[in-house]
Amino acid sequence: MPLAYLSVLEAQKRLLLLGFFTEETMPSTEKLEFFLEQIESRMDEWIGYRVASMEYSETVCSSDSTLALLTYYPLIAVNSVENAPGQPPRSLPLLDKMAIGDIRLIDLQYPHTCFKVLYNAGLQPVPKIFTDVAFEILAKVFELSAGSLAMLSQPVRDTEEISLPGGLKKKYKVGGSDRPSGNNGGTELDRLMLPLEQYKTQIFTTGSR
């Protein structure tokens, strides 16, 4: 799957600009590509769907109405339709009438029937904030764990503890008021993904425009 949120070249430029690496110490293109693929996968998992536009093929069925629910969304365009495997052949729905302005529903134009549909879904173009968040995650991976993605699954820490003279210890609050807190504060990935909260999955069924 091609990178859609942050390219290797853009990541290299930003890492150099911020002093994470020099030309000599920069990780290989292959290593950066691996990290970015993993980061995109975790971003999509957190949001609940693939944000970048992709083409999907699936068999969908209508019930009492003529509407059918797509697995992937938001819908961009229906590209083709054909009779579903194992279904008796019938006249195909009119392609230009299938998209009804809904982000997930399409009109099969027949009740109680199934068709195989080829369509594009996602956001086009991908909002720039996805590039910024993907780089922020990449930067934290290198800054806090020397390139280990495992840190993204670590719980968010509300406090840091420092040692004082005489063996005393003092805890202090870290981060801003908008970060998750307490034992239920989530993971580092949750914290880094907060700017994308508005894109997180909602369960759209009917009438969701």
Backbone as JSON, one array per atom type, in Angstrom:
{
  "sequence": "MPLAYLSVLEAQKRLLLLGFFTEETMPSTEKLEFFLEQIESRMDEWIGYRVASMEYSETVCSSDSTLALLTYYPLIAVNSVENAPGQPPRSLPLLDKMAIGDIRLIDLQYPHTCFKVLYNAGLQPVPKIFTDVAFEILAKVFELSAGSLAMLSQPVRDTEEISLPGGLKKKYKVGGSDRPSGNNGGTELDRLMLPLEQYKTQIFTTGSR",
  "N": [[0.84, -1.19, 0.0], [0.73, 2.14, -0.97], [2.42, 4.94, 0.56], [0.52, 7.49, 2.1], [0.15, 9.59, 3.86], [2.54, 10.74, 4.85], [5.42, 11.2, 3.07], [8.53, 9.45, 2.4], [10.57, 11.18, 1.55], [9.65, 13.71, 2.45], [9.64, 13.19, 5.2], [12.4, 12.8, 5.66], [13.36, 15.39, 5.05], [12.18, 16.94, 7.1], [13.19, 15.7, 9.4], [15.92, 16.24, 9.14], [15.87, 19.07, 9.16], [15.01, 19.62, 11.76], [17.06, 18.64, 13.21], [17.29, 15.98, 14.04], [18.77, 14.06, 12.74], [21.8, 13.82, 10.77], [22.97, 14.11, 7.36], [24.64, 11.94, 7.19], [23.91, 10.28, 9.29], [21.27, 9.67, 8.93], [18.53, 7.4, 8.94], [18.11, 4.57, 6.74], [16.4, 4.69, 3.56], [14.7, 2.51, 3.27], [14.28, 1.74, 5.92], [12.99, 3.99, 7.0], [10.72, 3.99, 5.4], [9.53, 1.63, 6.27], [8.93, 2.32, 8.96], [7.09, 4.42, 8.5], [5.05, 3.13, 7.14], [4.12, 1.44, 9.17], [3.29, 3.35, 11.01], [1.24, 4.67, 9.58], [-0.55, 2.54, 9.4], [-1.23, 2.2, 12.09], [-2.39, 4.66, 12.6], [-4.65, 4.56, 10.91], [-5.97, 2.41, 12.09], [-6.55, 3.48, 14.59], [-8.25, 5.6, 13.9], [-10.24, 4.23, 12.56], [-10.81, 3.64, 9.96], [-9.54, 3.57, 6.56], [-8.12, 6.49, 5.65], [-6.99, 7.69, 3.38], [-7.76, 7.86, -0.12], [-8.91, 4.93, -1.67], [-9.42, 2.09, -3.85], [-12.07, -0.19, -3.66], [-13.54, -3.45, -3.64], [-16.53, -5.15, -3.29], [-19.26, -7.32, -2.36], [-22.49, -6.22, -1.97], [-25.68, -5.96, -0.35], [-29.16, -5.24, -0.63], [-32.05, -4.58, 1.46], [-35.33, -4.43, 2.62], [-35.64, -1.9, 1.58], [-34.12, -0.2, -1.22], [-31.57, 0.4, -0.63], [-28.09, -0.03, 0.16], [-25.39, -0.82, 2.37], [-22.1, 0.28, 2.44], [-18.88, -1.11, 3.21], [-16.53, 0.42, 3.44], [-15.73, 3.87, 3.8], [-15.56, 7.52, 3.73], [-17.69, 7.53, 0.87], [-16.46, 8.09, -2.4], [-16.76, 7.64, -5.2], [-18.76, 5.48, -7.26], [-17.51, 2.99, -9.24], [-17.96, 0.72, -10.89], [-20.37, -1.9, -11.5], [-21.59, -5.21, -11.08], [-23.25, -8.38, -11.58], [-23.63, -10.27, -8.61], [-21.59, -12.98, -7.47], [-23.05, -16.21, -7.57], [-25.61, -15.25, -7.54], [-28.75, -14.95, -9.24], [-28.64, -13.78, -12.6], [-29.43, -10.41, -13.44], [-30.87, -7.32, -14.66], [-28.55, -4.67, -14.5], [-28.1, -2.12, -11.98], [-28.45, 1.41, -12.68], [-25.48, 3.07, -13.11], [-24.89, 5.8, -12.68], [-26.85, 6.49, -10.94], [-26.46, 5.31, -8.55], [-24.85, 6.4, -6.48], [-25.9, 8.44, -3.9], [-25.36, 10.74, -2.6], [-24.78, 10.2, 0.0], [-22.47, 9.29, 2.61], [-21.96, 6.63, 2.93], [-24.04, 4.95, 2.13], [-25.49, 3.37, -0.75], [-27.56, 3.22, -3.69], [-29.07, 0.41, -4.81], [-31.21, 0.03, -6.41], [-32.95, -2.06, -6.51], [-34.92, -4.0, -4.29], [-33.95, -6.43, -1.79], [-31.7, -7.75, -3.02], [-28.43, -8.52, -4.41], [-25.31, -7.1, -5.42], [-22.09, -6.97, -6.96], [-19.78, -4.52, -6.27], [-17.57, -2.0, -7.36], [-15.68, 0.52, -6.02], [-14.53, 3.82, -4.97], [-13.28, 5.04, -1.92], [-12.72, 7.25, 0.85], [-10.8, 10.13, 1.96], [-10.3, 12.86, -0.14], [-8.51, 15.51, -1.23], [-6.14, 14.06, 1.16], [-6.33, 15.54, 4.33], [-3.98, 18.05, 5.38], [-3.24, 17.95, 8.04], [-2.89, 15.29, 8.67], [-0.4, 14.66, 7.65], [1.2, 16.2, 9.36], [0.64, 15.06, 11.88], [1.48, 12.41, 11.45], [4.24, 12.85, 11.13], [4.84, 13.9, 13.66], [4.4, 11.65, 15.26], [6.38, 9.95, 14.2], [8.68, 11.45, 14.87], [8.55, 11.38, 17.69], [8.92, 8.67, 18.11], [11.61, 8.34, 17.39], [12.77, 10.18, 19.13], [12.09, 9.43, 21.78], [12.4, 6.68, 22.0], [14.44, 5.68, 20.47], [13.76, 4.69, 17.97], [11.89, 2.63, 18.35], [8.78, 1.31, 17.89], [7.23, 0.39, 19.89], [6.83, 2.15, 21.95], [4.55, 3.57, 21.4], [2.44, 2.18, 22.37], [2.61, 2.43, 25.04], [1.32, 3.48, 28.25], [0.03, 6.79, 28.81], [1.82, 9.1, 30.74], [0.96, 10.87, 33.6], [2.44, 12.16, 35.48], [5.81, 13.08, 36.4], [8.62, 11.87, 38.21], [11.05, 13.17, 40.35], [14.24, 13.08, 41.96], [15.17, 14.42, 45.09], [17.44, 16.26, 47.25], [18.51, 14.47, 50.19], [17.17, 12.17, 49.84], [14.53, 12.48, 49.25], [11.57, 12.46, 47.21], [9.85, 13.98, 44.49], [6.82, 14.54, 42.8], [5.57, 15.81, 39.72], [3.22, 17.46, 37.57], [2.92, 16.72, 34.11], [2.75, 17.9, 30.76], [-0.08, 19.37, 28.95], [-3.41, 20.6, 29.77], [-5.05, 19.33, 28.04], [-4.31, 16.79, 27.53], [-4.7, 13.19, 27.86], [-5.56, 11.84, 31.08], [-4.89, 10.29, 34.3], [-5.4, 6.79, 35.26], [-6.87, 5.85, 33.19], [-6.01, 7.14, 30.96], [-5.19, 6.41, 28.44], [-2.97, 5.63, 25.67], [0.37, 6.54, 24.47], [0.06, 6.82, 21.74], [-2.67, 7.46, 21.6], [-2.57, 10.03, 22.74], [-0.96, 11.42, 20.89], [-2.57, 11.3, 18.68], [-4.71, 12.96, 19.16], [-5.2, 15.45, 17.75], [-6.57, 14.52, 15.53], [-9.04, 13.74, 16.27], [-11.58, 14.5, 15.35], [-11.88, 13.08, 13.02], [-12.3, 10.51, 13.7], [-13.83, 7.25, 13.72], [-17.32, 7.17, 13.19], [-20.39, 5.5, 13.57], [-22.01, 5.1, 10.79], [-25.13, 4.66, 9.42], [-27.94, 4.93, 8.22], [-29.23, 7.75, 6.45], [-27.02, 9.43, 6.8], [-25.48, 12.05, 5.99]],
  "CA": [[0.0, 0.0, 0.0], [1.6, 3.32, -1.03], [2.29, 5.91, 1.65], [-0.44, 8.54, 1.73], [0.12, 10.69, 4.82], [3.86, 11.36, 4.93], [6.36, 10.51, 2.2], [9.89, 9.28, 2.93], [11.32, 12.4, 1.26], [9.21, 14.75, 3.37], [10.11, 12.82, 6.53], [13.82, 13.09, 5.69], [13.54, 16.85, 5.11], [11.79, 17.43, 8.42], [14.15, 15.18, 10.4], [17.16, 17.01, 8.98], [15.62, 20.45, 9.56], [14.88, 19.7, 13.21], [18.3, 18.18, 13.84], [17.25, 14.62, 14.55], [19.85, 13.33, 12.08], [22.55, 14.48, 9.71], [22.93, 13.31, 6.12], [25.39, 10.71, 7.41], [23.27, 9.4, 10.29], [19.86, 9.45, 8.59], [18.17, 6.0, 8.67], [17.96, 4.24, 5.33], [15.07, 4.88, 2.98], [13.9, 1.32, 3.55], [13.89, 1.75, 7.32], [11.99, 5.04, 7.17], [9.49, 3.54, 4.76], [8.92, 0.65, 7.17], [8.34, 3.05, 10.08], [5.94, 5.2, 8.05], [3.98, 2.17, 6.85], [3.58, 1.01, 10.45], [2.61, 4.5, 11.61], [-0.02, 4.84, 8.86], [-1.43, 1.44, 9.79], [-1.75, 2.47, 13.44], [-3.3, 5.81, 12.48], [-5.91, 4.07, 10.34], [-6.62, 1.57, 13.1], [-7.06, 4.38, 15.64], [-9.37, 6.36, 13.34], [-11.29, 3.26, 12.3], [-10.95, 3.39, 8.52], [-8.44, 4.09, 5.75], [-8.47, 7.86, 5.3], [-6.59, 7.95, 2.0], [-8.62, 7.27, -1.14], [-8.53, 3.63, -2.21], [-10.48, 1.4, -4.57], [-12.51, -1.39, -2.96], [-14.51, -4.29, -4.33], [-17.27, -6.0, -2.35], [-20.65, -7.63, -2.66], [-23.39, -5.58, -1.01], [-27.06, -6.4, -0.54], [-30.23, -4.39, -0.13], [-33.08, -5.31, 2.22], [-36.66, -4.0, 2.19], [-35.45, -0.74, 0.71], [-33.14, -0.48, -2.28], [-30.28, 0.92, -0.19], [-27.1, -0.98, 0.68], [-24.36, -0.17, 3.2], [-20.73, -0.06, 2.08], [-17.97, -1.33, 4.34], [-15.54, 1.5, 3.52], [-16.32, 5.19, 3.6], [-16.66, 8.09, 2.97], [-17.75, 7.18, -0.55], [-16.06, 9.1, -3.38], [-17.43, 7.35, -6.46], [-19.0, 4.09, -7.66], [-16.81, 2.85, -10.52], [-18.6, -0.29, -11.72], [-21.26, -2.82, -10.79], [-21.87, -6.43, -11.83], [-24.02, -9.35, -10.81], [-22.86, -10.91, -7.56], [-21.41, -14.44, -7.65], [-24.07, -17.04, -6.95], [-26.93, -14.62, -7.65], [-29.3, -15.03, -10.6], [-28.36, -12.56, -13.34], [-30.53, -9.49, -13.65], [-30.42, -6.03, -15.18], [-27.72, -3.96, -13.54], [-28.55, -0.77, -11.64], [-27.82, 2.5, -13.41], [-24.3, 3.46, -12.36], [-24.92, 7.2, -12.28], [-27.91, 6.68, -9.96], [-26.16, 4.53, -7.34], [-24.41, 7.33, -5.44], [-27.05, 9.28, -3.55], [-24.91, 11.85, -1.76], [-24.51, 9.71, 1.35], [-21.07, 8.89, 2.73], [-21.79, 5.18, 3.05], [-25.15, 4.24, 1.5], [-25.7, 3.47, -2.19], [-28.87, 2.74, -4.12], [-28.98, -0.71, -5.75], [-32.38, 0.18, -7.27], [-33.79, -3.25, -6.35], [-34.9, -4.52, -2.92], [-33.62, -7.84, -1.57], [-30.8, -8.25, -4.06], [-27.01, -8.27, -4.16], [-24.45, -6.81, -6.56], [-20.68, -6.73, -6.68], [-19.56, -3.1, -6.55], [-16.21, -1.47, -7.32], [-15.86, 1.94, -5.67], [-13.46, 4.52, -4.26], [-13.69, 5.65, -0.65], [-11.65, 7.92, 1.59], [-10.79, 11.59, 1.86], [-9.49, 13.26, -1.28], [-7.2, 15.02, -0.79], [-5.96, 13.82, 2.59], [-6.03, 16.8, 5.0], [-2.57, 18.23, 5.72], [-2.98, 17.62, 9.44], [-2.44, 13.9, 8.75], [1.05, 14.7, 7.46], [1.81, 16.74, 10.57], [0.52, 14.08, 12.97], [2.35, 11.28, 11.13], [5.61, 13.22, 11.44], [4.96, 14.02, 15.11], [4.55, 10.29, 15.77], [7.72, 9.49, 13.81], [9.68, 12.18, 15.66], [8.52, 10.87, 19.06], [9.5, 7.33, 18.09], [13.07, 8.49, 17.4], [13.19, 10.99, 20.27], [11.88, 8.81, 23.08], [12.68, 5.25, 22.09], [15.49, 5.32, 19.52], [13.24, 3.96, 16.81], [11.03, 1.51, 18.71], [7.36, 1.65, 17.82], [6.54, -0.12, 21.08], [6.49, 3.26, 22.85], [3.22, 4.08, 21.08], [1.47, 1.41, 23.16], [2.82, 2.72, 26.46], [0.31, 4.4, 28.82], [0.42, 8.18, 29.02], [2.19, 9.41, 32.13], [0.47, 12.16, 34.08], [3.43, 12.81, 36.35], [7.2, 12.65, 36.41], [9.17, 11.86, 39.56], [12.44, 13.57, 40.42], [14.86, 12.86, 43.27], [15.61, 15.64, 45.76], [18.44, 15.99, 48.3], [18.01, 13.82, 51.38], [16.41, 10.99, 49.5], [13.12, 12.78, 49.0], [11.12, 12.42, 45.83], [8.75, 14.89, 44.22], [6.12, 14.31, 41.54], [4.99, 17.01, 39.13], [2.36, 17.23, 36.43], [3.54, 16.98, 32.82], [1.82, 18.07, 29.66], [-1.13, 20.36, 29.08], [-4.68, 20.14, 30.31], [-5.83, 18.62, 27.04], [-3.84, 15.42, 27.33], [-5.41, 12.23, 28.69], [-5.03, 11.81, 32.43], [-5.34, 9.18, 35.14], [-5.1, 5.44, 34.82], [-7.59, 5.6, 31.96], [-5.57, 8.2, 30.05], [-4.85, 5.91, 27.12], [-1.57, 5.39, 25.32], [1.06, 7.64, 23.81], [-0.57, 7.0, 20.44], [-3.9, 8.21, 21.84], [-2.22, 11.44, 22.96], [-0.45, 12.0, 19.66], [-3.64, 11.32, 17.69], [-5.79, 13.85, 19.57], [-5.59, 16.43, 16.71], [-7.39, 13.88, 14.5], [-10.24, 13.22, 16.93], [-12.79, 14.76, 14.56], [-11.97, 12.13, 11.92], [-12.45, 9.16, 14.22], [-15.01, 6.53, 13.24], [-18.68, 7.19, 13.7], [-21.11, 4.41, 12.93], [-23.01, 5.66, 9.89], [-26.0, 3.63, 8.85], [-28.86, 5.54, 7.26], [-29.44, 9.19, 6.58], [-25.79, 10.06, 7.31], [-24.88, 12.85, 4.92]],
  "C": [[0.89, 1.25, 0.0], [1.36, 4.26, 0.14], [1.41, 7.07, 1.21], [-0.38, 9.75, 2.65], [1.44, 11.46, 4.87], [4.83, 10.55, 4.08], [7.73, 10.39, 2.88], [10.69, 10.56, 2.73], [10.95, 13.53, 2.21], [9.67, 14.46, 4.8], [11.6, 13.13, 6.67], [14.09, 14.59, 5.82], [13.26, 17.38, 6.5], [12.77, 16.95, 9.5], [15.47, 15.92, 10.34], [16.98, 18.43, 9.5], [15.58, 20.6, 11.07], [16.07, 19.1, 13.95], [18.25, 16.79, 14.43], [18.43, 13.81, 14.0], [20.63, 14.28, 11.18], [22.41, 13.62, 8.46], [23.59, 11.95, 6.34], [24.66, 9.74, 8.33], [21.8, 9.09, 9.98], [19.6, 7.96, 8.34], [17.95, 5.78, 7.17], [16.53, 4.51, 4.86], [14.16, 3.71, 3.31], [13.4, 1.32, 4.99], [12.81, 2.8, 7.58], [10.66, 4.62, 6.56], [8.77, 2.53, 5.64], [8.24, 1.36, 8.34], [7.05, 3.76, 9.64], [4.76, 4.29, 7.69], [3.31, 1.72, 8.15], [2.79, 2.13, 11.12], [1.27, 4.73, 10.92], [-1.03, 3.76, 9.26], [-2.05, 1.7, 11.16], [-2.68, 3.67, 13.44], [-4.65, 5.37, 11.96], [-6.68, 3.24, 11.35], [-7.26, 2.43, 14.18], [-8.29, 5.13, 15.15], [-10.54, 5.44, 13.02], [-11.54, 2.98, 10.84], [-9.73, 3.97, 7.81], [-8.84, 5.46, 5.23], [-8.14, 8.16, 3.85], [-7.52, 7.24, 1.02], [-8.05, 5.96, -1.65], [-9.72, 3.04, -2.95], [-10.79, 0.09, -3.86], [-13.51, -2.15, -3.84], [-15.21, -5.16, -3.29], [-18.67, -6.26, -2.88], [-21.53, -7.04, -1.58], [-24.82, -5.95, -1.37], [-28.03, -5.38, 0.03], [-31.23, -5.25, 0.65], [-34.45, -4.87, 1.72], [-36.6, -2.76, 1.3], [-34.47, -1.13, -0.39], [-31.74, -0.05, -1.88], [-29.39, -0.19, 0.37], [-25.99, -0.2, 1.37], [-22.98, -0.66, 2.79], [-19.89, -0.26, 3.33], [-17.03, -0.14, 4.53], [-16.16, 2.83, 3.14], [-15.33, 6.26, 4.07], [-16.55, 7.78, 1.47], [-17.32, 8.37, -1.41], [-16.8, 8.88, -4.69], [-17.65, 5.85, -6.6], [-18.44, 3.93, -9.07], [-17.45, 1.83, -11.46], [-19.48, -1.17, -10.85], [-21.49, -4.03, -11.69], [-22.68, -7.36, -10.96], [-23.12, -10.07, -9.81], [-22.73, -12.4, -7.83], [-22.5, -15.21, -6.91], [-25.47, -16.47, -7.01], [-27.46, -14.8, -9.07], [-29.05, -13.72, -11.34], [-29.62, -11.72, -13.53], [-29.99, -8.19, -14.22], [-29.66, -5.27, -14.11], [-28.32, -2.59, -13.21], [-27.81, 0.27, -12.48], [-26.69, 3.09, -12.58], [-24.4, 4.89, -11.84], [-26.03, 7.51, -11.27], [-27.58, 6.01, -8.62], [-25.69, 5.41, -6.19], [-25.53, 8.32, -5.17], [-26.66, 10.45, -2.66], [-24.66, 11.47, -0.32], [-23.06, 9.25, 1.43], [-20.87, 7.38, 2.72], [-22.88, 4.37, 2.35], [-25.14, 4.44, -0.02], [-27.05, 2.86, -2.53], [-28.7, 1.64, -5.17], [-30.18, -0.77, -6.69], [-33.27, -1.06, -7.33], [-33.77, -3.62, -4.86], [-34.47, -5.99, -2.91], [-32.77, -8.43, -2.7], [-29.37, -7.86, -3.74], [-26.29, -7.99, -5.48], [-23.01, -6.67, -6.08], [-20.34, -5.32, -7.17], [-18.08, -2.77, -6.42], [-16.33, 0.03, -7.08], [-14.61, 2.51, -4.99], [-14.03, 5.16, -3.0], [-12.47, 6.24, 0.04], [-11.81, 9.43, 1.49], [-9.84, 12.0, 0.74], [-9.61, 14.77, -1.48], [-7.18, 14.74, 0.71], [-5.62, 15.15, 3.26], [-4.58, 16.86, 5.48], [-2.26, 17.84, 7.16], [-2.53, 16.17, 9.61], [-0.93, 13.81, 8.54], [1.75, 15.16, 8.73], [1.77, 15.74, 11.72], [1.42, 12.88, 12.7], [3.81, 11.63, 11.44], [5.81, 13.35, 12.95], [5.14, 12.63, 15.75], [5.95, 9.76, 15.46], [8.8, 10.14, 14.66], [9.72, 11.65, 17.1], [9.13, 9.48, 19.15], [11.03, 7.42, 18.15], [13.55, 9.22, 18.65], [13.15, 10.21, 21.58], [12.29, 7.34, 23.15], [13.67, 4.76, 21.04], [14.98, 4.43, 18.39], [12.4, 2.75, 17.13], [9.58, 1.96, 18.71], [6.58, 1.19, 19.05], [6.12, 1.01, 22.01], [5.08, 3.79, 22.6], [2.14, 3.37, 21.89], [1.61, 1.65, 24.65], [1.74, 3.66, 26.98], [0.88, 5.8, 28.96], [0.73, 8.41, 30.49], [1.68, 10.8, 32.48], [1.55, 12.91, 34.84], [4.82, 12.27, 36.09], [7.69, 12.74, 37.85], [10.64, 12.23, 39.51], [12.95, 13.35, 41.84], [15.38, 14.19, 43.81], [16.67, 15.28, 46.8], [17.79, 15.37, 49.53], [17.14, 12.62, 51.09], [14.94, 11.22, 49.25], [12.81, 12.69, 47.51], [9.94, 13.35, 45.66], [8.15, 14.57, 42.86], [5.55, 15.63, 41.04], [4.22, 16.64, 37.88], [3.11, 17.54, 35.14], [2.44, 17.14, 31.78], [0.75, 19.08, 29.97], [-2.41, 19.75, 29.59], [-5.48, 19.32, 29.32], [-5.36, 17.19, 26.83], [-4.59, 14.47, 28.23], [-4.77, 12.14, 30.06], [-5.56, 10.59, 33.16], [-4.98, 7.83, 34.56], [-5.79, 5.1, 33.51], [-7.21, 6.6, 30.87], [-5.19, 7.73, 28.68], [-3.35, 5.78, 26.92], [-0.94, 6.64, 24.72], [0.47, 7.89, 22.43], [-1.87, 7.77, 20.58], [-3.61, 9.7, 21.98], [-1.79, 12.11, 21.67], [-1.54, 12.14, 18.59], [-4.77, 12.29, 18.03], [-6.15, 14.89, 18.51], [-6.49, 15.85, 15.63], [-8.7, 13.33, 15.06], [-11.49, 13.39, 16.07], [-12.97, 13.77, 13.41], [-12.25, 10.7, 12.39], [-13.8, 8.57, 13.84], [-16.28, 6.92, 13.98], [-19.4, 6.07, 12.95], [-22.24, 5.01, 12.1], [-23.83, 4.52, 9.31], [-26.91, 4.25, 7.79], [-28.98, 7.02, 7.52], [-28.22, 9.94, 7.03], [-25.11, 10.81, 6.17], [-23.94, 13.88, 5.52]]
}
